[in-house]
């Protein structure tokens, strides 16, 4: 929106007003002592109008284009002043002053404020020098440059206000996005917590009722121990737990394997390593017949990302150690 507003300002100041000054200059073409310099300045003005209105895809004008405007307005002023008569006020024959101020204002709105002010400074020095050389009074000479300077001051103030508005909008948008993200996370966390509590109740209620009834068989006690281990995995090893891992861990524990899933990361695994971790865990859990398996997700920033250590008393090569890092492949010993 702000960029669209700026484009309209550029179109107004860089087209209608400079062209209007060119028309007024052409209507007073009887004043200059030579016309080719006079009309050449008009051609340069129209070229600069096209250059300022050229859409480069960005609001900021290319640096070469901005320098072309600065050089062009200075050349316009020198050409017109070189053919104005001495000792009289040129009136609208000094059309370039009004055109130059509008071109430099448009350059300001194309985000080249410093170069616009440089052009204004060079123009003021050149125009004052030419006015004094043509015999104009100090008042008349200053009048020809003070209006363009005033326009530049106004343009700078407007550009500053637009810049502050843009920054404020960006800050408010970022704050609104942050607040919306925070609310969404809190809502998602609440839903997750509610769902987890529901699943926890469904999983533990029959066990608690069986314990309260004090009528437990040996198999019931084994099932309760497996349930307790699964709940511990969900709390202590969250980054390493998937439904497939839960199923494989339960089967391994039934075979007598001691399984520990430890999550010190406190956040989900990167996608680049998650698939490798789960593949390694499923393979080791599926093959283990006894012994111990301990998988640990290390804190964020540490390397490796995940370690897996397994001892299987039923195998000759009974030790398996896996390190999985990001983005390097797993190393197995």
C-alpha positions as CSV (number, residue, x, y, z in Angstrom):
1,X,0.0,0.0,0.0
2,X,2.8,2.4,0.9
3,X,4.7,1.6,-2.3
4,X,1.5,2.2,-4.3
5,X,1.0,5.6,-2.6
6,X,4.6,6.5,-3.4
7,X,4.3,5.6,-7.0
8,X,1.3,7.9,-7.4
9,X,3.3,10.7,-5.8
10,X,6.2,10.0,-8.3
11,X,3.8,10.1,-11.2
12,X,2.3,13.4,-10.1
13,X,5.5,15.2,-9.4
14,X,7.6,13.6,-12.2
15,X,5.1,13.9,-15.1
16,X,2.3,16.5,-14.9
17,X,4.2,19.3,-13.2
18,X,7.5,19.1,-15.1
19,X,5.6,18.8,-18.4
20,X,3.4,21.8,-17.3
21,X,6.7,23.8,-16.8
22,X,8.0,22.8,-20.2
23,X,4.8,24.0,-21.8
24,X,5.1,27.4,-20.0
25,X,8.7,27.6,-21.1
26,X,7.7,26.9,-24.7
27,X,5.1,29.6,-24.5
28,X,7.8,32.1,-23.5
29,X,10.3,31.0,-26.1
30,X,10.7,34.6,-27.4
31,X,12.7,35.6,-24.4
32,X,15.9,33.4,-24.8
33,X,18.6,34.7,-27.1
34,X,19.1,31.2,-28.6
35,X,16.6,28.4,-29.0
36,X,18.6,25.2,-29.5
37,X,20.0,25.2,-25.9
38,X,16.5,26.1,-24.7
39,X,14.8,23.2,-26.5
40,X,17.6,20.8,-25.7
41,X,16.9,21.5,-22.0
42,X,13.3,20.6,-22.6
43,X,14.3,17.3,-24.3
44,X,16.5,16.5,-21.3
45,X,13.6,17.2,-19.0
46,X,11.3,14.9,-20.8
47,X,13.9,12.1,-20.8
48,X,14.3,12.5,-17.0
49,X,10.5,12.3,-16.7
50,X,10.5,9.0,-18.4
51,X,13.5,7.8,-16.4
52,X,11.9,8.7,-13.1
53,X,8.6,6.9,-14.1
54,X,10.4,3.8,-15.2
55,X,9.4,0.8,-13.1
56,X,12.6,-1.1,-12.1
57,X,10.5,-3.5,-9.9
58,X,11.6,-1.7,-6.8
59,X,10.6,1.7,-5.4
60,X,14.3,2.7,-5.0
61,X,15.6,4.1,-8.2
62,X,18.7,2.4,-9.6
63,X,21.8,4.3,-8.6
64,X,22.9,5.0,-12.2
65,X,19.4,6.5,-12.9
66,X,19.5,8.7,-9.8
67,X,22.9,10.1,-10.8
68,X,21.5,10.7,-14.3
69,X,18.8,12.8,-12.8
70,X,21.3,14.8,-10.8
71,X,23.5,15.5,-13.8
72,X,20.5,16.1,-16.1
73,X,18.9,18.8,-13.9
74,X,22.3,20.6,-13.6
75,X,22.7,20.5,-17.4
76,X,19.2,21.8,-17.8
77,X,19.9,24.8,-15.6
78,X,23.1,25.6,-17.3
79,X,21.6,25.4,-20.8
80,X,18.6,27.6,-20.0
81,X,20.6,30.2,-18.1
82,X,23.1,30.4,-20.8
83,X,20.5,31.9,-23.3
84,X,18.5,34.1,-20.9
85,X,18.9,37.9,-21.5
86,X,20.9,40.0,-19.1
87,X,19.4,42.7,-16.8
88,X,15.8,41.6,-16.8
89,X,13.8,39.0,-14.8
90,X,13.3,36.0,-17.1
91,X,9.8,35.2,-15.8
92,X,8.4,31.9,-17.1
93,X,11.3,31.7,-19.5
94,X,13.2,30.4,-16.5
95,X,10.9,27.4,-16.6
96,X,13.7,25.0,-15.7
97,X,13.6,26.0,-12.0
98,X,10.0,24.7,-11.5
99,X,10.7,21.6,-13.5
100,X,13.9,20.8,-11.7
101,X,12.2,21.1,-8.3
102,X,9.6,18.6,-9.3
103,X,12.1,16.2,-10.8
104,X,14.1,16.3,-7.6
105,X,11.0,15.9,-5.4
106,X,10.1,12.8,-7.5
107,X,13.7,11.5,-7.0
108,X,13.1,11.9,-3.2
109,X,10.0,9.7,-3.4
110,X,12.1,7.1,-5.4
111,X,14.1,6.6,-2.2
112,X,17.2,8.6,-3.4
113,X,16.9,11.5,-0.9
114,X,20.6,12.2,-0.5
115,X,21.2,12.4,-4.2
116,X,18.1,14.6,-4.5
117,X,19.5,17.0,-2.0
118,X,22.9,16.9,-3.7
119,X,21.2,17.8,-7.0
120,X,19.3,20.6,-5.2
121,X,22.6,22.0,-3.7
122,X,24.4,21.9,-7.1
123,X,21.3,23.5,-8.8
124,X,21.2,26.3,-6.1
125,X,24.8,27.2,-6.5
126,X,24.6,27.1,-10.4
127,X,21.4,29.1,-10.5
128,X,22.5,31.7,-8.1
129,X,25.8,32.2,-9.9
130,X,24.0,32.5,-13.3
131,X,21.4,34.9,-11.8
132,X,24.1,37.2,-10.5
133,X,26.0,36.9,-13.8
134,X,22.8,38.0,-15.6
135,X,22.5,41.0,-13.4
136,X,19.5,40.0,-11.3
137,X,19.1,41.4,-7.8
138,X,19.7,39.4,-4.8
139,X,16.0,39.2,-4.1
140,X,15.2,37.9,-7.6
141,X,18.1,35.4,-7.5
142,X,17.1,34.0,-4.2
143,X,13.4,33.8,-5.2
144,X,14.4,31.5,-8.1
145,X,16.0,29.0,-5.7
146,X,14.1,29.3,-2.5
147,X,10.9,27.8,-3.9
148,X,12.6,24.6,-5.1
149,X,14.4,24.3,-1.7
150,X,11.1,24.7,0.1
151,X,9.6,22.0,-2.1
152,X,12.5,19.7,-1.2
153,X,12.0,20.4,2.5
154,X,8.3,19.5,2.2
155,X,9.1,16.3,0.2
156,X,11.7,15.3,2.8
157,X,9.2,15.8,5.6
158,X,6.5,13.8,3.8
159,X,9.0,11.0,3.0
160,X,10.0,10.9,6.7
161,X,6.4,10.6,7.8
162,X,5.7,7.9,5.3
163,X,8.9,6.0,6.5
164,X,7.8,6.2,10.1
165,X,4.3,5.0,9.1
166,X,5.8,2.1,7.2
167,X,8.0,1.2,10.2
168,X,5.1,1.5,12.6
169,X,2.9,-0.7,10.4
170,X,5.8,-3.3,10.2
171,X,6.1,-3.3,14.0
172,X,2.4,-3.6,14.6
173,X,2.1,-6.4,12.0
174,X,5.0,-8.2,13.7
175,X,3.5,-7.8,17.1
176,X,0.1,-9.0,15.8
177,X,1.7,-12.0,14.2
178,X,3.6,-12.8,17.3
179,X,0.5,-12.5,19.5
180,X,-1.5,-14.7,17.0
181,X,1.3,-17.3,17.0
182,X,1.4,-17.3,20.8
183,X,-2.3,-17.8,21.0
184,X,-2.3,-20.5,18.4
185,X,0.5,-22.4,20.3
186,X,-1.3,-22.0,23.6
187,X,-4.5,-23.3,22.0
188,X,-2.7,-26.2,20.3
189,X,-1.0,-27.0,23.6
190,X,-4.3,-27.0,25.4
191,X,-5.8,-29.3,22.8
192,X,-2.8,-31.6,22.9
193,X,-2.9,-31.7,26.8
194,X,-6.6,-32.4,26.8
195,X,-6.2,-35.2,24.2
196,X,-3.3,-36.7,26.1
197,X,-5.1,-36.7,29.4
198,X,-8.1,-38.4,27.7
199,X,-5.8,-41.1,26.2
200,X,-4.0,-41.4,29.6
201,X,-7.4,-42.0,31.4
202,X,-8.4,-44.6,28.8
203,X,-5.1,-46.4,29.2
204,X,-4.8,-46.3,33.0
205,X,-8.4,-46.5,34.2
206,X,-8.7,-50.3,33.7
207,X,-5.3,-50.8,35.3
208,X,-6.2,-48.7,38.3
209,X,-9.5,-50.5,38.7
210,X,-7.7,-53.8,38.5
211,X,-5.2,-52.7,41.2
212,X,-8.0,-51.4,43.4
213,X,-9.7,-54.8,43.1
214,X,-6.5,-56.5,44.3
215,X,-7.1,-59.4,42.1
216,X,-4.0,-59.4,39.9
217,X,-2.5,-62.4,38.1
218,X,1.2,-62.7,37.2
219,X,0.3,-61.8,33.6
220,X,-1.6,-58.7,34.8
221,X,1.4,-57.5,36.8
222,X,3.6,-57.9,33.7
223,X,1.0,-56.0,31.6
224,X,0.9,-53.2,34.2
225,X,4.7,-53.1,34.2
226,X,4.7,-52.7,30.4
227,X,2.0,-50.0,30.6
228,X,4.1,-48.1,33.2
229,X,7.2,-48.3,30.8
230,X,5.1,-47.0,27.9
231,X,3.9,-44.1,29.9
232,X,7.4,-43.3,31.0
233,X,8.5,-43.3,27.4
234,X,5.8,-40.8,26.5
235,X,6.9,-38.5,29.3
236,X,10.7,-39.0,29.3
237,X,11.4,-39.9,25.7
238,X,8.9,-37.9,23.7
239,X,11.2,-37.0,20.7
240,X,12.0,-40.7,20.2
241,X,8.5,-42.1,20.5
242,X,6.2,-42.9,17.7
243,X,3.4,-45.5,17.6
244,X,5.7,-47.9,15.7
245,X,8.5,-47.4,18.3
246,X,6.0,-48.0,21.1
247,X,4.9,-51.2,19.5
248,X,8.5,-52.4,18.9
249,X,9.5,-51.4,22.5
250,X,6.6,-53.3,24.0
251,X,7.5,-56.4,22.0
252,X,11.2,-56.1,23.0
253,X,10.3,-55.7,26.7
254,X,8.1,-58.8,26.5
255,X,11.2,-60.7,25.4
256,X,13.1,-59.3,28.4
257,X,14.9,-56.4,26.9
258,X,15.3,-53.4,29.2
259,X,14.5,-50.3,27.0
260,X,15.2,-46.7,28.0
261,X,14.1,-43.8,25.8
262,X,15.5,-40.5,27.0
263,X,14.7,-37.1,25.5
264,X,17.1,-34.4,26.7
265,X,16.3,-32.3,23.6
266,X,12.8,-31.2,24.7
267,X,11.7,-30.6,21.2
268,X,11.1,-32.7,18.1
269,X,14.0,-34.1,16.0
270,X,15.0,-32.4,12.7
271,X,13.4,-34.0,9.7
272,X,16.9,-34.7,8.3
273,X,17.6,-37.1,11.2
274,X,14.2,-38.3,12.5
275,X,13.7,-40.9,9.8
276,X,17.2,-42.3,10.3
277,X,16.7,-42.4,14.1
278,X,13.4,-44.2,13.9
279,X,14.8,-46.7,11.3
280,X,17.8,-47.5,13.5
281,X,15.6,-47.9,16.6
282,X,13.1,-50.2,14.9
283,X,15.9,-52.3,13.5
284,X,17.6,-52.7,16.9
285,X,14.4,-53.2,18.9
286,X,13.2,-55.8,16.4
287,X,16.5,-57.8,16.6
288,X,17.1,-57.6,20.4
289,X,16.3,-60.8,22.3
290,X,17.7,-59.8,25.7
291,X,20.0,-57.2,27.4
292,X,19.6,-53.5,27.4
293,X,18.8,-50.7,24.8
294,X,19.2,-47.0,25.7
295,X,18.5,-44.3,23.2
296,X,19.1,-40.7,24.0
297,X,18.3,-37.4,22.2
298,X,20.9,-34.9,23.2
299,X,20.2,-31.2,24.0
300,X,19.8,-28.9,21.0
301,X,23.2,-27.8,19.7
302,X,25.1,-30.8,20.8
303,X,26.6,-33.4,18.5
304,X,25.7,-36.1,17.9
305,X,22.0,-35.5,17.9
306,X,21.0,-39.0,19.0
307,X,22.9,-41.9,20.5
308,X,21.7,-45.5,20.7
309,X,23.6,-48.1,22.8
310,X,22.4,-51.7,23.0
311,X,23.8,-54.9,24.6
312,X,22.3,-58.3,23.6
313,X,23.6,-61.3,25.6
314,X,22.3,-63.6,22.9
315,X,24.7,-62.4,20.2
316,X,28.4,-62.9,19.9
317,X,28.9,-59.3,18.7
318,X,26.7,-58.2,21.6
319,X,27.3,-54.4,21.6
320,X,25.8,-51.9,19.2
321,X,26.5,-48.2,19.4
322,X,25.0,-45.7,16.9
323,X,25.6,-41.9,16.7
324,X,23.3,-39.9,14.5
325,X,24.2,-36.3,13.7
326,X,22.9,-33.6,11.5
327,X,23.5,-33.6,8.5
328,X,26.1,-36.4,8.5
329,X,25.1,-40.1,8.1
330,X,25.0,-42.3,11.1
331,X,28.1,-43.9,12.4
332,X,27.8,-47.5,13.7
333,X,30.2,-49.5,15.8
